Amino acid sequence: MAKRRNPLADPKNRAAQTQMVHGGTERSQHGETAEAIFVNSGYVYPSSAEAEARFKGESHGYIYSRFSNPTVEMFQNRIALLEGAEAARATATGMAAVTTAMMSLVRAGDHVVSARALFGSCRYVVEDFLPRWGVTSTLVDGRDSKNFAKAMRPNTKAVFLETPTNPTLELVDIKAVAKIAHAHGARLVVDNVFATPMLQRPLELGADLVVYSATKHIDGQGRVLGGVILGSKELIEGDIHTFIRQTGPSMSPFNAWVLLKGLETLDIRVAQMSKSAAAIADFLAEHSKVGKVFYPHHKSHPQYRLGKAQMKSGSTMLAFEVKGGKRAAFRLADALAVFRISNNLGDAKSIVTHPATTTHQRIGEKARAELGITDSLLRLSVGLEAETDLIADLEFGLAQA
């Protein structure tokens, strides 16, 4: 009688929680339990013929850690399984992932359409950096998908967006924009950092590439920098791999190992943080000193229905306007004891940020006004502290505002 193969031996049959613990793991001859860290730069070949085959791409194996490394590959394979992507490439930072993805898709003379609501550095890449190399760009209000259709040109090769947006948590209809991009022969790139792969799956909604700052939720403890690009084998193993190989925005093996550890707890961290964020949104919405609350799964959000349809829950992130402008916002933030003032997000520790003077100060007053980034706006990244402590901390801060 033939021995029956366990279906779970195929990683694709495993649940996301199992993928995050076991996915992509490869063990050396020593049989280590935790993933090994391979910090070497180069590799030895068993023969000259094998070296030739690897350089030609005819044999799978490692050549140089700038573009392939066993620890980094384990991270890439694990997050690809989690995301439901055919392939992934890791980068040194989240911005390296964004820049690599965009530069790999365009050539001089091409055009990019982007949602205008972006993290400051992402907007810099689209608005200032790409045009230096002959790639023009058009920024649109991403809340209405028709704006993307109106901006498309015959030479549009890439569409870029983030949803929910940083910092006002606007939403973009990924499925609708994907159809528009593909109808014009363009590729859609989605920055999914606020939602994480646990709450939103852009590839399933039609995106061609998904990018993350792995520094955020994937690490989740403020330890290392990293980024990752996910998509089809055609895109990832083609122009994106070539760009990384030739220009070198590579992830270090140590950082890849830390991020592998982060993936093991990503699901339970995001679930708890999102639960607390929803409770905080409810609290803030009822407070007399709060003007607006921005949270995709709160009924006051103007795109509430899209948020419920597109996202599993409302994110670990939220924003709100405190009455009294910049002075009140600063007084509130300075009075907090559990929330700490920082510009990071997705951390186990709760963070408060004043975007107008930090993450989005460079884009200018006019652009901030267009995006609703007022001097009274504060962005919260909700951590793993007790929900009751977080609400009490905000209640005290609001009293000082």
C-alpha positions in Angstrom: 0.0 0.0 0.0 1.4 3.4 -1.0 2.2 5.7 1.8 -0.3 8.6 1.8 1.3 12.1 1.6 0.1 14.6 4.2 -1.6 17.5 2.4 0.0 20.0 4.8 3.4 19.0 3.5 2.6 21.4 0.6 3.0 24.9 2.1 0.2 26.2 -0.1 -2.3 24.1 1.8 -1.5 25.7 5.1 -3.4 28.6 6.8 -1.8 32.0 7.0 -0.9 31.6 10.7 1.0 28.5 9.9 2.8 30.1 6.9 4.0 32.9 9.1 5.8 30.4 11.4 7.0 27.8 8.9 6.8 29.2 5.4 10.0 29.3 3.4 12.2 27.7 6.0 15.3 25.9 4.8 17.7 24.1 7.1 21.4 23.6 6.7 23.1 20.2 7.3 23.0 21.0 11.0 19.2 20.8 11.3 18.8 24.0 13.2 15.3 24.8 14.6 15.3 28.6 14.1 16.3 29.9 10.7 20.1 30.3 10.2 21.7 33.7 9.5 24.1 33.5 6.5 26.1 36.7 6.8 28.6 35.9 4.1 28.9 38.0 0.9 30.1 35.3 -1.5 29.8 31.6 -2.3 32.0 28.7 -3.3 31.1 26.6 -6.4 31.8 22.9 -6.6 33.2 23.3 -10.2 33.8 25.9 -12.9 30.9 24.5 -14.9 28.5 25.1 -11.9 29.8 28.6 -11.6 29.1 29.2 -15.3 25.6 27.6 -15.0 24.7 29.9 -12.0 25.8 33.0 -13.8 23.8 32.0 -16.8 20.7 31.4 -14.7 20.7 27.7 -15.7 21.3 26.4 -12.1 19.7 27.6 -8.9 22.2 28.6 -6.4 23.8 31.6 -4.7 26.3 33.9 -6.4 26.6 37.0 -4.3 24.6 38.3 -1.4 23.8 41.6 -3.1 21.0 39.9 -5.0 20.6 36.4 -3.4 21.2 35.0 0.1 19.7 32.0 1.9 18.3 34.0 4.9 16.9 36.7 2.7 15.4 34.1 0.4 13.6 32.4 3.4 12.0 35.8 4.2 11.0 36.4 0.6 9.5 32.9 0.3 7.6 33.2 3.6 6.0 36.5 2.9 5.2 35.5 -0.7 3.2 32.5 0.7 1.5 34.8 3.2 0.6 37.4 0.5 -0.4 34.8 -2.1 2.2 36.1 -4.5 4.3 34.0 -6.9 7.5 35.7 -5.9 9.0 38.4 -3.8 12.2 40.5 -3.5 13.4 42.1 -0.3 15.1 45.5 -0.1 17.1 47.5 2.4 14.1 49.8 3.3 10.5 50.4 2.4 11.4 53.4 0.3 13.9 51.2 -1.6 11.0 48.9 -2.3 8.8 51.7 -3.7 11.7 53.2 -5.8 12.7 49.8 -7.1 9.1 48.9 -8.1 8.5 52.2 -9.9 11.9 52.4 -11.6 11.6 48.8 -12.8 8.3 49.5 -14.6 9.1 52.7 -16.5 11.6 54.1 -19.0 12.3 57.6 -20.2 9.3 59.0 -22.0 6.8 57.0 -19.9 4.1 58.5 -17.7 2.9 57.6 -14.2 -0.5 58.2 -12.6 -0.5 58.3 -8.8 -3.0 59.0 -6.0 -1.9 62.4 -4.5 -2.4 61.2 -0.9 1.0 59.5 -0.3 3.6 59.3 2.4 6.0 62.3 1.9 8.9 60.3 0.6 6.6 58.3 -1.8 5.3 61.5 -3.2 8.9 62.7 -3.7 9.7 59.6 -5.8 6.6 60.2 -8.0 6.6 64.0 -8.2 10.3 64.9 -8.1 12.6 61.9 -8.6 11.0 60.1 -11.6 10.8 63.3 -13.7 14.6 63.7 -13.4 14.8 60.6 -15.6 12.3 61.6 -18.2 9.2 60.0 -16.6 6.3 62.4 -16.2 3.7 62.0 -13.5 0.1 63.1 -12.8 -1.3 63.2 -9.2 -5.0 62.7 -8.7 -7.6 62.6 -5.9 -7.7 58.8 -5.4 -11.0 58.8 -3.6 -12.8 58.8 -6.9 -11.6 56.1 -9.3 -12.8 58.1 -12.3 -9.9 60.5 -11.7 -7.4 57.7 -12.6 -9.3 57.1 -15.8 -9.2 60.8 -16.8 -5.4 61.0 -16.1 -4.4 58.0 -18.2 -2.3 58.6 -21.3 -1.1 56.4 -24.2 2.3 56.3 -22.5 1.1 55.6 -19.0 3.0 52.5 -17.8 2.4 52.5 -14.0 -0.3 53.5 -11.6 0.7 54.0 -7.9 -1.4 54.3 -4.8 -1.5 53.6 -1.1 -4.7 52.6 0.8 -5.5 53.5 3.5 -3.4 56.6 3.0 -0.9 58.1 5.3 -1.9 60.0 7.4 -5.7 60.7 6.8 -6.7 57.1 6.0 -8.4 57.9 2.8 -9.3 54.8 0.8 -8.8 53.9 -2.9 -10.9 51.3 -4.6 -8.1 48.8 -5.6 -10.3 46.6 -7.8 -11.7 49.6 -9.8 -8.3 51.2 -10.3 -6.7 47.9 -11.4 -9.3 47.5 -14.2 -8.5 51.1 -15.3 -4.8 50.5 -15.3 -5.0 47.2 -17.2 -7.4 48.6 -19.8 -4.7 51.1 -20.7 -1.8 48.5 -20.6 -0.4 49.8 -17.3 0.7 48.1 -14.1 -0.8 48.9 -10.7 1.5 49.2 -7.7 -0.1 49.3 -4.2 1.6 50.4 -1.0 -0.2 48.2 1.5 1.7 49.2 4.7 -1.2 50.6 6.7 -3.4 47.5 6.1 -0.7 44.8 6.2 -1.3 41.4 4.4 -3.5 40.4 7.3 -6.2 43.0 6.6 -6.0 43.6 2.8 -4.9 41.5 -0.2 -4.2 43.9 -3.2 -3.1 41.1 -5.5 -6.4 39.4 -5.1 -8.1 42.7 -6.0 -6.1 43.1 -9.2 -2.8 44.8 -8.3 0.3 43.8 -10.1 2.8 44.6 -7.4 2.5 45.1 -3.6 5.1 47.0 -1.7 5.7 47.2 2.1 8.0 49.0 4.5 8.8 45.8 6.5 10.2 48.2 9.1 6.7 48.8 10.2 4.2 46.0 11.2 6.3 43.1 9.8 9.2 43.8 12.2 6.8 45.4 14.6 9.3 46.2 17.3 11.3 49.1 15.9 14.5 47.0 15.4 15.5 47.0 11.8 14.8 48.5 8.4 13.5 46.6 5.4 11.2 46.5 2.4 9.6 44.0 0.2 8.1 43.8 -3.3 5.6 41.1 -4.2 3.9 40.0 -7.5 4.1 37.7 -10.4 7.3 35.7 -11.3 7.4 37.6 -14.6 7.7 41.0 -12.9 9.7 40.0 -9.8 12.2 37.7 -11.4 12.5 40.0 -14.5 13.1 43.7 -14.3 12.8 44.0 -10.5 15.4 41.3 -9.8 17.7 42.9 -12.5 17.3 46.3 -10.9 18.2 45.0 -7.5 21.1 43.0 -8.8 22.6 45.9 -10.7 21.9 48.8 -8.3 22.2 47.1 -4.9 19.3 48.2 -2.6 19.6 44.8 -0.9 18.4 43.6 2.5 21.0 42.5 5.0 20.8 38.8 6.1 20.5 39.9 9.8 17.6 42.1 9.0 15.9 39.3 7.1 16.3 37.0 10.1 14.7 39.6 12.4 11.8 40.1 10.0 11.3 36.3 9.8 10.9 36.4 13.6 8.5 39.3 13.2 6.3 37.4 10.7 5.8 34.7 13.3 3.6 37.0 15.4 2.3 39.4 12.8 -1.3 38.0 12.8 -1.8 38.2 16.6 -0.2 41.6 16.8 -2.3 43.2 14.0 -5.5 41.6 15.3 -5.0 43.0 18.8 -3.7 46.4 17.7 -6.7 46.8 15.3 -9.1 45.9 18.0 -7.7 48.6 20.3 -7.6 51.1 17.4 -11.3 50.6 16.8 -12.1 51.1 20.4 -10.0 54.3 20.5 -11.8 55.6 17.3 -15.1 55.1 19.1 -13.8 57.0 22.2 -12.4 59.9 20.2 -15.6 60.3 18.1 -17.6 61.0 21.2 -15.1 63.4 22.8 -16.0 67.1 22.8 -12.5 68.3 22.1 -12.2 66.1 18.9 -13.3 67.5 15.6 -12.9 64.6 13.1 -11.9 61.0 13.4 -10.3 59.1 10.5 -10.7 55.3 10.7 -11.9 53.1 7.8 -14.2 50.9 9.9 -15.8 53.8 11.8 -19.2 54.7 10.5 -18.2 58.4 10.3 -15.7 57.6 7.6 -17.0 58.8 4.2 -15.8 55.6 2.6 -17.0 53.3 5.3 -18.6 50.8 2.8 -15.5 50.5 0.8 -13.5 50.0 3.9 -15.8 47.2 5.0 -15.6 45.6 1.6 -11.9 45.9 1.0 -10.4 45.4 4.5 -10.8 42.7 7.0 -10.7 45.3 9.8 -10.0 49.0 10.1 -6.2 49.0 10.6 -3.9 49.6 13.5 -3.7 53.2 12.4 -6.1 56.1 12.9 -6.0 59.9 12.9 -8.0 62.7 14.5 -8.2 66.5 14.6 -8.1 68.1 18.1 -9.9 71.4 18.4 -7.5 74.3 19.0 -5.0 73.8 16.1 -1.3 73.1 16.4 -0.9 74.5 19.9 -3.6 72.1 21.2 -2.2 69.2 19.2 1.3 69.7 20.7 -0.1 70.1 24.2 -2.0 66.8 23.8 0.9 64.9 22.4 3.4 66.3 25.0 1.0 65.2 27.9 0.8 61.5 26.9 2.7 58.9 28.9 2.0 55.7 27.1 1.9 57.0 23.5 5.3 58.1 22.6 6.1 60.9 20.1 7.8 59.3 17.0 7.4 59.1 13.2 7.5 55.3 13.0 4.3 53.1 12.9 3.2 49.5 13.2 5.2 49.1 16.4 4.3 47.1 19.5 4.6 50.5 21.3 1.9 53.1 20.6 3.0 56.2 18.8 1.6 59.7 18.2 2.8 61.8 15.2 2.1 65.3 14.1 2.3 64.8 10.3 2.2 68.5 9.3 5.5 69.2 11.1 7.2 65.8 10.5 6.3 63.2 7.9 4.6 65.5 5.5 6.2 68.9 6.2 8.4 68.7 3.1 5.4 68.6 0.6 4.4 72.1 1.5 1.4 73.9 2.9 -0.7 73.9 -0.3 -0.3 70.1 -0.8 -1.1 69.5 2.9 -4.2 71.5 2.6 -5.3 69.4 -0.5 -4.8 66.3 1.6 -6.5 67.5 4.7 -3.3 67.4 6.8 -4.1 70.3 9.1 -2.1 71.6 12.0 -4.7 70.1 14.3 -4.2 66.5 12.9 -2.6 63.8 15.0 -1.8 60.3 13.7 -1.9 57.4 16.1 -0.2 54.0 15.6 -1.8 51.7 18.2 0.4 49.2 19.9 0.0 46.2 22.2 -0.5 48.1 25.5 -3.8 47.6 27.4 -6.7 49.2 25.6 -7.9 50.8 28.8 -4.5 52.5 29.4 -4.4 53.8 25.9 -7.8 55.4 26.2 -7.0 56.8 29.6 -3.8 58.3 28.3 -5.7 60.0 25.4 -8.4 61.2 27.8 -5.7 62.9 30.0 -4.0 64.4 27.0 -7.3 65.8 25.7 -7.9 67.4 29.0 -4.6 69.3 28.7 -5.4 70.4 25.1 
